[in-house]
C-alpha cells in the first residue's frame, strides 16, 4: 500500500457528480491515471448503499495499492476494510473515529483557515485538507481561502496537507507555485472527457513539483 508521505494526487468519487452505476468505471479510470488516494463521498446515500459502493471501490483500490478513504461515516470502515475516514469540522473527533472503527486507520480532518489547521494538530490526524482555495459548489458554505496562506500553513503544520477546493488542471500550476505539494481534485477529474489523461497530467505536474522541492 502506498504510504501517505508519497501521495500527491487525491481524488474524490463524489456521488453528487456520478451515479452508483458509474462508480466502477470511474474508479478504474482514476486508478489507471495514477491517483494515489481515493475518497468515497456520498451525502444522500444510506449507510447500506455506501457500504456496497465502498466494497466495490476497495476491491479495485487494494489491487492497485491505493488508499481508500470514506467521508464522514466511520461505520463504513467497520464494515469494509477501507484504509481511512475523513471528517469535517463539525464531525466526530479523531479519537472517536479511531475508537469506533477499532483498528488502525488513517483519519483526515478538513480545515478552512490557518487557525483551524493549527487547532487540528492536538487531535493527531494523519493529514489535513486545506481549503477551499477557490469557490466550489461542493463547499458552498465556505468562503474561498485563496492562495496566500498555502506557504504559511506548510510552515505551521508538519502533517501532509492536501489543498482542496476548485482545483483543476488550468489552475494547478498556480496552486503549486503558491506552495502546495499535494492536492485534491474533484469535479475536474469526474467531469473530464478523458479521466485517465487528466489524472496523468495532474500527477506529472505534482511530480515535477516534488523533484523541485528536493533540489531546493
N, C-alpha and C positions, 0 to 999 in steps of 0.2 A: 504494500500500500504506500502510495506517495506521501512523503512527510509534509506536514503543513508548511514548514520553512521553505520547501521547494515549490510551493504552489503560487502561481501568479494570476491565473485566469479562473474566475469563479462564475459559473453560470447558474441561473435560476429557472427551473421548469415551473413557470407560474401558470396555474390552471385558470387564471383570469385571461390569459392570452391564447392558450391552446386547450383543446378538449382532451379528455382522458383517452380517447381513441388514438390521439396523435402522440401520446407520451412515448411509446416505444420508439417510433421512428425518429422523433426529435432527439431523444436521449442518445440514440445510436449515432446520429449526425454530430451532436455536440462532442461526444467522446472521440469520434473519428477526427474531429477538428482539433483535438488536443486539450480539451477542458481539463483542468486539474481537480476542481471541486464542483459538485452539482448540489443544488438545494431544491427540494420539493416544497413548493408553496401553494397552498390551496385554502383560501379564506371562506369559501362557501360549501366546501365538501364536508361530508360526515367523517368521523374517525374511521369507520369501516372502509369508506371509499379511499381515504388517504392511505390506509394500511395496504389496500390492494395495489394502489399505484406505487407505493414505496417498495413493495415486493418486486414488482415488475422492473423498476428502475435499479434496485440493488443487485439484481442478478446481472445486469449489464455493467454497472459501475465497478462491481467487485472484480469482474473478469478483466477489466482494463486498469485496475489498480488505482481508481479514482475514489475520493471520499464522497459519500452521500450524506447530506445534512437534511434534516426535516425542520421546517419552520414551525415554531410555536409548540407543537404537540409532542411533548416528551413521551406520551403513551405510545406513539407510533414506534419510538425507539425501544420500547419494551416488547413490542410485538414483532418487530423486524430488526435484524442486526445492522441497522444503519450506523454510520460512523459518528454521527453527532446530531445536535439540536441547536437551532439558532433562536434566540429570544430577543424581543424588543424591550424598550424602556419600561413598558407597563406590564410586562410578563413576569413569570416567576423568577426568583433569584437563581443564580448559577448553582448554588449549593442545593437548592430544592430540586432543580432539574437532575443533577447528578444522583441525588438520593432516590428520586423516583425511578430513574432508569436502572440503577443498581449494578452497573458495570462501567468500566472505563469508556468514556466517550469524549468527543470534542464538544465544547459548548462555546458558541459565539454570542456576542452582545451587540445590538445596534446602538450607535451613538450619533448624536446630531449636533454636537458642539465640542469645543476643546474641553469644556468643563465636564461634560458627560463622559468623554473619553478618559479623562483623568480619574473620574469617580468610579469607572468600571474596574480599575486595576485591583482594588482590595478584594473584589469578588473572584479574581483569578480566572477570567475567561481564557480560552485558548487563543482567541483572536477577537478583534472588534471590526464591525463595519462602521465606516465614517462617511456621513452624507445626510441628505442627498446633495451632491455637488451642484447639480443643475435641477431645474424644475422637472418633475416627472409625474405622470398620472398614477404611478404605483404608490407614491407617498404624497398625496395632495395636501395633507395637513401639516407638512413640514416645509418651512421656507428653505430655499437652497442656501447652503453654507458657502458656496463659491470655492475658489481655488486657493485663496490667500492663506488658509490655515493648514494646508496639507503638509508643508515642510515642518511647521511647528508641532503638529500632532505626532509626526515621526520622531521629533526630538524628545517629546514628553512621554511617549508610550513605547515601550520596548517590545510589545507583542506584535505579531503580524497584524497589519492594518489593511483592510480591503476597502478601498474607496468605492462608493456606490452612488447611483442616482443620476440618470440621464446620460450615462457614459456610452458613447458609440464610437465606431471607428473614426468618424470625422473629427471628433474632439479628443481622441485618446492620446495623441502626441502632446497636446496641450496639457492634459492631465498629468502625463508622465513628466513633462518639463517642470510642472509645479511641485514635483517631489513624490508622486505616487509610485509605489513599487508593485502593488497588487490591486486589481480592480474586479468589480462585479459588473457584468453586462447582462441586462435582462431583455428588454424589447428589441434592442439592436440585433441580438442573436436570434430571438424567437421569430422575428418578422423578416429576417434576411431571406432573400431569394435563394441564396446558396449558403446554408448554415455552416457547412464544413469549411468552405473557403473563408468565410467571415471570421470564424473562430481561429483559423490558422493565421490570418493576417493580424489579428489582435495578439495572438501568442507570440508572433515574430517581433512585434513592436515591444512587448514586455520583455522578451528575451534580450533584445538589443539593450534595453534599459538596464537589465541585470548585469550585463557584461560591462557597461559603462560605470556602474556603481562599484564593481570590483576593481576597476582600474583607478578610480578616484580615491 
